[in-house]
Amino acid sequence: MSEGIGEFRESQPLTLGVELELQLLSRRDFDLTRGATDLMQALDYDERFGEIKLEITESMIEVSTQPQATVAGIAADLAGLRETLVALCRRNNIALCGGGTHAFHRWPERRICPGERFDAIYQRYGYLAKQFTVFGQHVHVGVTSADDAIWLTQALGEYVPAFIALSAASPFVDGVDTLFQSARLNAVSAFPLSGQCPPLADWADFLDHFRLLQDCGIAKSIKDLYWDVRPKPEYGTVEIRVCDTPLSIERATALAALAQSLCRYLLRERPAFDAEGLRHVARYNKFQACRYGREAQLSEPAARRQRPLREWLDALLVTLAGDAEALGCGNWLRTLAERGAPSDADWLRATWERERNMNDVVRTASERWMGEGDAS
């Protein structure tokens, strides 16, 4: 067994866990604030809904649900975590917000959280660690074997653009409209082990690959792998890592429904996928989804053509409808198929057009996430 990777802990198939990285804001100007360590010291919470913990900088906090068999369980945990954290933040005059980036913060002002792991990241990656003050949703899906985890990690690679487009919530960086729907992933892409999982036959092949990285001094633990999708052996899951943190827990729950339904379909049908062909277009398709969201054009190497992501996504949601109903999350999946509903990135741009002030854009987004005021 490779040092840095423990035994794969088998879990119940299709169990779910969701992690959300959240923005901590000053209620004075709605810029990011350095409040994470103080909040954690003041936290009195029994973890009934999951964990609340520090992230890389003092302007972030991470919540993670309990493992749940159903999407309804995820929705309940996220609601409980939000209620707990909102109450704590109000007592400390801090606001919370979703979204993949803060609209106007300056990365040099960020402070790395205390802790051996965070300090090691900063020492290794320098300023990239502070620029990594971006906010994502990770979805864990349980699998029954290590070999299934590797197969599913690769099979999900084709669907990365769907998760990016449906979660896109980061159009602004440094107070500027980037023209991207999801600018957050540009920060993630700067890390050397980001991107697609390489072609791997099974768990033994994965361990050989990791030993190579380890022997060459590239990776020490699985946390060094910033892959779009990666196995998580200590949980017995496959982790989807490309989503922006949405502006609401309802959208976060719907993305968990997509992940559970898609994994059920893939494990049930075992469709063939062209790993070699995908390797040639994965980076481009990811760029398209980040840049254009649902209006992206996907490259399909087998057919040697481009196809509108919106058309492909509509077909995918129809394909998954039966699996979603069998899992009891059809209502959540259907919210992602609503054609007239704006993406979170579109909502943020519309808010900017109305407010013409970035502070008010963040304030309104914060009210939406916290369930305050009229942030519709």
Buried (B, 14 or more C-beta within 10 A) or exposed (E): EBEBBEEBEBBEBBBBBBBBBBBBBBBEEBBBBBBBBBBBEEEEBEEEBBEBBBBBBBBBBBBBBBBBBBBBBBBBBBBBBBEBBBEBBBEEEBBBBBBBBBBBBEBEEBEBBEEEEBEEBBEEBEEBBBBBBBBBBBBBBBBBBBBBBBBBBBBBBBBBBBBBBBBBBBBBBBEEBBEBBBBBBBBBBEBEEBBBBEEBEBBEBBBEBBBEBBEEEEBEBBEBBBBBBBBBBEBBBBBBBBBBBBBBBEBBBBBBBBBBBBBBBBBEEEEEBEBEBBBEBBEBBBBBBBBBBBBBBBBBBEEEEBBBBBEBBBEBBEEBBBBBEEBBBBEBBBEBBEEEEEBBBBBBBEBBEEBEBBBBBBBBBBBBBBEBEEBE
